[in-house]
Amino acid sequence: VSSSVHMLSALSLSLSLPLSLYRQCAVTPLVSGDYGHRDIAGMSSRISFSQYRLEAEIERCRAECQWEKIPPLLEQLAAARLHENDDYGTLLSAEALLEGCLLENVTLLKNSTPLSDNAQPKLAKAKAHLNSLLSQGRLEPRYLNEALLLLAKVHYVQGCYRDAQGMCARAGIEEFTRDEQPVYHLRLLAEAFVIKGLSLDHQTVSGASRVRLSEREEECLSCYLRACDTALLYLQELDKNVSTPSAKASKSSGSAPPTEVDPGFFLQAALQSAYLCLLHKGHLAQGTHQLRRVMRVVESRGSQSFRKGVSRKLAEVLLSSVSEDSYWGPLSPPPPAWLHMEGATHPKDAIYPSPKPPHRYSTEGAFCPQDVVEEAVLLLLITESMASGEAVISRTPEHQEAREASIQEASSVYDLLSIGMARRGQYAMLSQCLERAMKFSFNEFHLWYQLGLSLMASGKAEGAVSVFKECARMKPQDPTPPLLAAKVCINQLHWVIRTDTNIRIDQAEAFAQSVVALGEGAEESLARAHLAVGLCCSLRASDATLKGDRDEFNRRALQALQKAHDVDPEDPQIALYLALQLALVRQVSAAMEPLQLALSVRSDDLHSLHLLALLLSAQKHHRHALDTLTVALNQHPDNFKYVSKICSVLRPVWCLGTSQCCIMNYVMIDYRPETVMVMVITSLLFTKVKLEEALFGPAVALQTCEDMLQLWQSRYDFARPSEADDSSSIPPPEPSPISRKSSGLHLALPDFQEMETGSQSAPSVAASRLEQAMSEVSAISSTHRHGPAYIWTTLERIWLQAGELFMADGRVKEAQFCVQEAGALFPTSHSVLLLKGQLAELRGNDAEAKSLYDEALAINPTGQHILIHMGKLLVRTGRAGLGEKVLRDAVQAHCVSHEAWSGLGEALQSRGSAQAPDCFLTALELEASCPIRPFTIIPREL
């Protein structure tokens, strides 16, 4: 009774399965035999169920490409069968042998190298099995098609492309239905499509017409498109079956976790051939469209690696071939103009639709990128997260090949990220991405180098120096990393206000000396290394407090710069800094020769033209100096407003697949190219103001200050009303990436001159105008300042310069207004306190002036003009001893200041000292070579 119950339960369970599963199982008809006294009906039921269970497991292994499990299952199947000739087992054995051979020879297949029977015994045995099965003619139609497709695969890998195509045609793959078929049939069908397409591609057609060639290309492409859709559908159906297995499959397979599917050569070719074929023919629009179609397919477990490659390829195509103006959205078809250039009217997927396409994500409510860079960066960020998560960290020898492959894949993603993010200036985000790559980038120079460049471009100077130091350790013979580290120390860290500035310069000099030690191995970088050494010594000379140290550093600087000039006499930057160093030691005539060489190579360089104007002013040729500045400024019309257009071509350029990057020099606090150009042009304008004051008086110079103020407002007006004022003479500002806050403030220089008309008296008019001006000052002080700090320091300098000119013109009220405006921006600025002290002196309030000078000295103890004014005030008020002490400090800190020497001479003369004439003579000698502004305003950068 118990055995009958067991048999009935098994039979009822088998009957409960869907009818389609019975159509899928390969049950060979049983051959009648002598069963003795056995119950033939009961035995047939038990054997059929056992055979079905084995064949269900076999179908699962075939779908998941687990070929190593097929032979043990065939042994069990053979033991359960009652006949000797099992064609089904022979077919499975041939397939397992063939797939095993293909997995062992993937490299040869990728190189299109034919496989031979002699060198590949598995291939020969599989071919023999298939030929035997086909010659016997006992296979059912379903297995006959499978055998034909497997034999087509054999012919292809052996280089018999016509035979492979013939087998595909004999199997009738175009009419091969995919309804109610096992999952592995989708894999066979996808492989058959791609084999047919590849076979057509490999066949040579002699004397074929252009129409015939076009037809063949179209047939190949249609095969590739169907192969891609079928392969994607296969992966989706496989993922569905693995995620929700049937009850029978669950019992047969146990609780083993799902294994990762190895797609193999032909399945990978089926997935990739469509878009690769289109891109190879130059059809960028259709290739991009195909890549986007693939990305919209619902993701499956087996397609993750493929999608990672597709997203990287799509980003590469977008960044390299699609411009900002010609971009079209990912949900839109290619533009007709692109299709027309490619000789098509519609995308290929519309011409060759798949009868059963893979499932795709719904586009309703989906985020859609608005430009080409946004889409590329989004794709790359997704790819980067996958690549960094799947990177091989283990450094054991058995994982070396996998580790190198993952590093190469990640490097290609980060190179594309560098290109995309650099176009938007997102260097901080790029550095964060590269920092995540450090966990698997031990001794990987390229990734470390890219990280250093991104940190340098984003203003993270200290981190960039540390990374470049590590790069120098990895490649001690490469001069680039230490030179970049020296560049960061000189250009960025030297200007950071901190106590270890000399330490930073020492580090820069050490980096540069390591490149000099390479000698001829440094090649063209040797001259730059000598230049870096010279700049370090020059900067240390400017910071030195002792005359002996200063002279020694100046000597070393001249020596290093002369070596750099000898190594590369045609370098304009080296010639410029050699001329600048000669000017700093007051060898003005000698500085002209290298400066002329620099201008002969780069006649439009603003720093060279500025230095020429300063040298001419030092020779007291103020008119020629002003003409030189006019020429320099005319090269950049509208000054501030033109900066954004100039800097659009000065963006850092990141090179794909290389370890070199051209970065614009960044200075001070904000390191963008716009900052550099604004500061250079601003410095030129301030020099122009000084020259106009010397030539024409303060009134003319004040007009230039007025122009500077209006230009600043047109470029950096953070306090403009939201509604435009048609009566305003200032044009509306150009679009700026920085937000602006409206307060109704109008910036203009004051004019409190006495009015000859009107009912009010002059003093009352001046008082009312001053009151109105002070209300505007309070408005800007209460307005939160946005944007980089250099914008507001520039505005402060303009107000202070105007205040000095008003003082020189005897207009105290206007000067007081300018000081108040500058003080509203930076109340504790030592420059503001200095000018307030000068105004107090002008009004005769010496006590207030001394108090203001004391506050300024507390903020900037070595300020040249603060020390000079304080010393002179002390001498004038009868405290000659203390004044002499302050003026000696000024001479010690600024030994080439003729004003400091003159003030010290006056202090000594008031005390009857015999050293006073020597101080006056030194002052006269220095004044003879003194420029209109200090030579140190020329930035010393690598």
Secondary structure in CASP SS format (residue, H / E / C, confidence):
PFRMAT SS
TARGET T0000
AUTHOR 0000-0000-0000
METHOD secondary structure of the structure
MODEL  1
V C 1.00
S H 1.00
S H 1.00
S H 1.00
V H 1.00
H H 1.00
M H 1.00
L H 1.00
S H 1.00
A H 1.00
L H 1.00
S H 1.00
L H 1.00
S H 1.00
L H 1.00
S C 1.00
L C 1.00
P C 1.00
L H 1.00
S H 1.00
L H 1.00
Y H 1.00
R H 1.00
Q H 1.00
C C 1.00
A C 1.00
V C 1.00
T C 1.00
P C 1.00
L C 1.00
V C 1.00
S C 1.00
G C 1.00
D C 1.00
Y C 1.00
G C 1.00
H C 1.00
R C 1.00
D C 1.00
I H 1.00
A H 1.00
G H 1.00
M H 1.00
S H 1.00
S H 1.00
R H 1.00
I H 1.00
S H 1.00
F H 1.00
S H 1.00
Q H 1.00
Y H 1.00
R H 1.00
L H 1.00
E H 1.00
A H 1.00
E H 1.00
I H 1.00
E H 1.00
R H 1.00
C H 1.00
R H 1.00
A H 1.00
E C 1.00
C C 1.00
Q C 1.00
W H 1.00
E H 1.00
K H 1.00
I H 1.00
P H 1.00
P H 1.00
L H 1.00
L H 1.00
E H 1.00
Q H 1.00
L H 1.00
A H 1.00
A H 1.00
A H 1.00
R C 1.00
L C 1.00
H C 1.00
E C 1.00
N C 1.00
D C 1.00
D H 1.00
Y H 1.00
G H 1.00
T H 1.00
L H 1.00
L H 1.00
S H 1.00
A H 1.00
E H 1.00
A H 1.00
L H 1.00
L H 1.00
E H 1.00
G H 1.00
C H 1.00
L H 1.00
L H 1.00
E H 1.00
N C 1.00
V H 1.00
T H 1.00
L H 1.00
L H 1.00
K H 1.00
N C 1.00
S C 1.00
T C 1.00
P C 1.00
L C 1.00
S C 1.00
D C 1.00
N C 1.00
A C 1.00
Q C 1.00
P H 1.00
K H 1.00
L H 1.00
A H 1.00
K H 1.00
A H 1.00
K H 1.00
A H 1.00
H H 1.00
L H 1.00
N H 1.00
S H 1.00
L H 1.00
L H 1.00
S H 1.00
Q H 1.00
G C 1.00
R C 1.00
L C 1.00
E C 1.00
P H 1.00
R H 1.00
Y H 1.00
L H 1.00
N H 1.00
E H 1.00
A H 1.00
L H 1.00
L H 1.00
L H 1.00
L H 1.00
A H 1.00
K H 1.00
V H 1.00
H H 1.00
Y H 1.00
V H 1.00
Q C 1.00
G C 1.00
C C 1.00
Y H 1.00
R H 1.00
D H 1.00
A H 1.00
Q H 1.00
G H 1.00
M H 1.00
C H 1.00
A H 1.00
R H 1.00
A H 1.00
G C 1.00
I H 1.00
E H 1.00
E H 1.00
F C 1.00
T C 1.00
R C 1.00
D C 1.00
E C 1.00
Q C 1.00
P C 1.00
V H 1.00
Y H 1.00
H H 1.00
L H 1.00
R H 1.00
L H 1.00
L H 1.00
A H 1.00
E H 1.00
A H 1.00
F H 1.00
V H 1.00
I H 1.00
K H 1.00
G H 1.00
L H 1.00
S H 1.00
L H 1.00
D H 1.00
H H 1.00
Q C 1.00
T C 1.00
V C 1.00
S C 1.00
G C 1.00
A C 1.00
S C 1.00
R H 1.00
V H 1.00
R H 1.00
L H 1.00
S H 1.00
E H 1.00
R H 1.00
E H 1.00
E H 1.00
E H 1.00
C H 1.00
L H 1.00
S H 1.00
C H 1.00
Y H 1.00
L H 1.00
R H 1.00
A H 1.00
C H 1.00
D H 1.00
T H 1.00
A H 1.00
L H 1.00
L H 1.00
Y H 1.00
L H 1.00
Q H 1.00
E H 1.00
L H 1.00
D H 1.00
K H 1.00
N H 1.00
V H 1.00
S H 1.00
T C 1.00
P C 1.00
S C 1.00
A H 1.00
K H 1.00
A H 1.00
S H 1.00
K H 1.00
S H 1.00
S H 1.00
G C 1.00
S C 1.00
A C 1.00
P C 1.00
P C 1.00
T C 1.00
E C 1.00
V C 1.00
D C 1.00
P C 1.00
G H 1.00
F H 1.00
F H 1.00
L H 1.00
Q H 1.00
A H 1.00
A H 1.00
L H 1.00
Q H 1.00
S H 1.00
A H 1.00
Y H 1.00
L H 1.00
C H 1.00
L H 1.00
L H 1.00
H H 1.00
K C 1.00
G C 1.00
H C 1.00
L H 1.00
A H 1.00
Q H 1.00
G H 1.00
T H 1.00
H H 1.00
Q H 1.00
L H 1.00
R H 1.00
R H 1.00
V H 1.00
M H 1.00
R C 1.00
V E 1.00
V C 1.00
E C 1.00
S C 1.00
R H 1.00
G H 1.00
S H 1.00
Q H 1.00
S H 1.00
F H 1.00
R H 1.00
K H 1.00
G H 1.00
V H 1.00
S H 1.00
R H 1.00
K H 1.00
L H 1.00
A H 1.00
E H 1.00
V H 1.00
L H 1.00
L H 1.00
S H 1.00
S H 1.00
V C 1.00
S C 1.00
E C 1.00
D C 1.00
S C 1.00
Y C 1.00
W C 1.00
G C 1.00
P C 1.00
L C 1.00
S C 1.00
P C 1.00
P C 1.00
P C 1.00
P H 1.00
A H 1.00
W H 1.00
L H 1.00
H H 1.00
M H 1.00
E C 1.00
G C 1.00
A C 1.00
T C 1.00
H C 1.00
P C 1.00
K H 1.00
D H 1.00
A H 1.00
I H 1.00
Y C 1.00
P C 1.00
S C 1.00
P C 1.00
K C 1.00
P C 1.00
P C 1.00
H C 1.00
R E 1.00
Y C 1.00
S C 1.00
T C 1.00
E C 1.00
G C 1.00
A C 1.00
F C 1.00
C C 1.00
P C 1.00
Q C 1.00
D C 1.00
V H 1.00
V H 1.00
E H 1.00
E H 1.00
A H 1.00
V H 1.00
L H 1.00
L H 1.00
L H 1.00
L H 1.00
I H 1.00
T H 1.00
E H 1.00
S H 1.00
M H 1.00
A H 1.00
S H 1.00
G H 1.00
E C 1.00
A C 1.00
V C 1.00
I C 1.00
S C 1.00
R C 1.00
T C 1.00
P H 1.00
E H 1.00
H H 1.00
Q H 1.00
E H 1.00
A H 1.00
R H 1.00
E H 1.00
A H 1.00
S H 1.00
I H 1.00
Q H 1.00
E H 1.00
A H 1.00
S H 1.00
S H 1.00
V H 1.00
Y H 1.00
D H 1.00
L H 1.00
L H 1.00
S H 1.00
I H 1.00
G H 1.00
M H 1.00
A H 1.00
R H 1.00
R C 1.00
G C 1.00
Q C 1.00
Y H 1.00
A H 1.00
M H 1.00
L H 1.00
S H 1.00
Q H 1.00
C H 1.00
L H 1.00
E H 1.00
R H 1.00
A H 1.00
M H 1.00
K H 1.00
F H 1.00
S C 1.00
F C 1.00
N C 1.00
E C 1.00
F H 1.00
H H 1.00
L H 1.00
W H 1.00
Y H 1.00
Q H 1.00
L H 1.00
G H 1.00
L H 1.00
S H 1.00
L H 1.00
M H 1.00
A H 1.00
S C 1.00
G C 1.00
K C 1.00
A H 1.00
E H 1.00
G H 1.00
A H 1.00
V H 1.00
S H 1.00
V H 1.00
F H 1.00
K H 1.00
E H 1.00
C H 1.00
A H 1.00
R H 1.00
M H 1.00
K C 1.00
P C 1.00
Q C 1.00
D C 1.00
P C 1.00
T H 1.00
P H 1.00
P H 1.00
L H 1.00
L H 1.00
A H 1.00
A H 1.00
K H 1.00
V H 1.00
C H 1.00
I H 1.00
N H 1.00
Q C 1.00
L H 1.00
H H 1.00
W H 1.00
V C 1.00
I C 1.00
R C 1.00
T C 1.00
D C 1.00
T H 1.00
N H 1.00
I H 1.00
R H 1.00
I H 1.00
D H 1.00
Q H 1.00
A H 1.00
E H 1.00
A H 1.00
F H 1.00
A H 1.00
Q H 1.00
S H 1.00
V H 1.00
V H 1.00
A C 1.00
L C 1.00
G H 1.00
E H 1.00
G H 1.00
A H 1.00
E C 1.00
E C 1.00
S H 1.00
L H 1.00
A H 1.00
R H 1.00
A H 1.00
H H 1.00
L H 1.00
A H 1.00
V H 1.00
G H 1.00
L H 1.00
C H 1.00
C H 1.00
S H 1.00
L H 1.00
R H 1.00
A H 1.00
S H 1.00
D H 1.00
A C 1.00
T C 1.00
L C 1.00
K H 1.00
G H 1.00
D H 1.00
R H 1.00
D H 1.00
E H 1.00
F H 1.00
N H 1.00
R H 1.00
R H 1.00
A H 1.00
L H 1.00
Q H 1.00
A H 1.00
L H 1.00
Q H 1.00
K H 1.00
A H 1.00
H H 1.00
D H 1.00
V H 1.00
D C 1.00
P C 1.00
E C 1.00
D C 1.00
P H 1.00
Q H 1.00
I H 1.00
A H 1.00
L H 1.00
Y H 1.00
L H 1.00
A H 1.00
L H 1.00
Q H 1.00
L H 1.00
A H 1.00
L H 1.00
V C 1.00
R C 1.00
Q C 1.00
V H 1.00
S H 1.00
A H 1.00
A H 1.00
M H 1.00
E H 1.00
P H 1.00
L H 1.00
Q H 1.00
L H 1.00
A H 1.00
L H 1.00
S H 1.00
V H 1.00
R C 1.00
S C 1.00
D C 1.00
D C 1.00
L H 1.00
H H 1.00
S H 1.00
L H 1.00
H H 1.00
L H 1.00
L H 1.00
A H 1.00
L H 1.00
L H 1.00
L H 1.00
S H 1.00
A H 1.00
Q C 1.00
K C 1.00
H C 1.00
H H 1.00
R H 1.00
H H 1.00
A H 1.00
L H 1.00
D H 1.00
T H 1.00
L H 1.00
T H 1.00
V H 1.00
A H 1.00
L H 1.00
N H 1.00
Q C 1.00
H C 1.00
P C 1.00
D C 1.00
N C 1.00
F H 1.00
K H 1.00
Y H 1.00
V H 1.00
S H 1.00
K H 1.00
I H 1.00
C H 1.00
S C 1.00
V C 1.00
L C 1.00
R C 1.00
P C 1.00
V E 1.00
W E 1.00
C C 1.00
L C 1.00
G C 1.00
T C 1.00
S C 1.00
Q C 1.00
C E 1.00
C E 1.00
I C 1.00
M C 1.00
N C 1.00
Y C 1.00
V C 1.00
M C 1.00
I C 1.00
D C 1.00
Y C 1.00
R C 1.00
P H 1.00
E H 1.00
T H 1.00
V H 1.00
M H 1.00
V H 1.00
M H 1.00
V H 1.00
I H 1.00
T H 1.00
S H 1.00
L H 1.00
L H 1.00
F H 1.00
T H 1.00
K H 1.00
V H 1.00
K H 1.00
L H 1.00
E H 1.00
E H 1.00
A H 1.00
L H 1.00
F H 1.00
G C 1.00
P H 1.00
A H 1.00
V H 1.00
A H 1.00
L H 1.00
Q H 1.00
T H 1.00
C H 1.00
E H 1.00
D H 1.00
M H 1.00
L H 1.00
Q H 1.00
L H 1.00
W H 1.00
Q H 1.00
S H 1.00
R H 1.00
Y H 1.00
D C 1.00
F C 1.00
A C 1.00
R C 1.00
P C 1.00
S C 1.00
E C 1.00
A C 1.00
D C 1.00
D C 1.00
S C 1.00
S C 1.00
S C 1.00
I C 1.00
P C 1.00
P C 1.00
P C 1.00
E C 1.00
P C 1.00
S C 1.00
P C 1.00
I C 1.00
S C 1.00
R C 1.00
K C 1.00
S C 1.00
S C 1.00
G C 1.00
L C 1.00
H C 1.00
L C 1.00
A C 1.00
L C 1.00
P C 1.00
D C 1.00
F C 1.00
Q C 1.00
E C 1.00
M C 1.00
E C 1.00
T C 1.00
G C 1.00
S C 1.00
Q C 1.00
S C 1.00
A H 1.00
P H 1.00
S H 1.00
V H 1.00
A H 1.00
A H 1.00
S H 1.00
R H 1.00
L H 1.00
E H 1.00
Q H 1.00
A H 1.00
M H 1.00
S H 1.00
E H 1.00
V H 1.00
S H 1.00
A H 1.00
I H 1.00
S H 1.00
S H 1.00
T C 1.00
H C 1.00
R C 1.00
H C 1.00
G C 1.00
P C 1.00
A H 1.00
Y H 1.00
I H 1.00
W H 1.00
T H 1.00
T H 1.00
L H 1.00
E H 1.00
R H 1.00
I H 1.00
W H 1.00
L H 1.00
Q H 1.00
A H 1.00
G H 1.00
E H 1.00
L H 1.00
F H 1.00
M H 1.00
A H 1.00
D C 1.00
G C 1.00
R C 1.00
V H 1.00
K H 1.00
E H 1.00
A H 1.00
Q H 1.00
F H 1.00
C H 1.00
V H 1.00
Q H 1.00
E H 1.00
A H 1.00
G H 1.00
A H 1.00
L H 1.00
F C 1.00
P C 1.00
T C 1.00
S C 1.00
H H 1.00
S H 1.00
V H 1.00
L H 1.00
L H 1.00
L H 1.00
K H 1.00
G H 1.00
Q H 1.00
L H 1.00
A H 1.00
E H 1.00
L H 1.00
R C 1.00
G C 1.00
N C 1.00
D H 1.00
A H 1.00
E H 1.00
A H 1.00
K H 1.00
S H 1.00
L H 1.00
Y H 1.00
D H 1.00
E H 1.00
A H 1.00
L H 1.00
A H 1.00
I H 1.00
N C 1.00
P C 1.00
T C 1.00
G C 1.00
Q H 1.00
H H 1.00
I H 1.00
L H 1.00
I H 1.00
H H 1.00
M H 1.00
G H 1.00
K H 1.00
L H 1.00
L H 1.00
V H 1.00
R H 1.00
T C 1.00
G C 1.00
R C 1.00
A H 1.00
G H 1.00
L H 1.00
G H 1.00
E H 1.00
K H 1.00
V H 1.00
L H 1.00
R H 1.00
D H 1.00
A H 1.00
V H 1.00
Q H 1.00
A H 1.00
H C 1.00
C C 1.00
V C 1.00
S C 1.00
H H 1.00
E H 1.00
A H 1.00
W H 1.00
S H 1.00
G H 1.00
L H 1.00
G H 1.00
E H 1.00
A H 1.00
L H 1.00
Q H 1.00
S H 1.00
R C 1.00
G C 1.00
S C 1.00
A C 1.00
Q C 1.00
A H 1.00
P H 1.00
D H 1.00
C H 1.00
F H 1.00
L H 1.00
T H 1.00
A H 1.00
L H 1.00
E H 1.00
L H 1.00
E H 1.00
A H 1.00
S C 1.00
C C 1.00
P C 1.00
I C 1.00
R C 1.00
P C 1.00
F H 1.00
T H 1.00
I H 1.00
I C 1.00
P C 1.00
R C 1.00
E C 1.00
L C 1.00
END
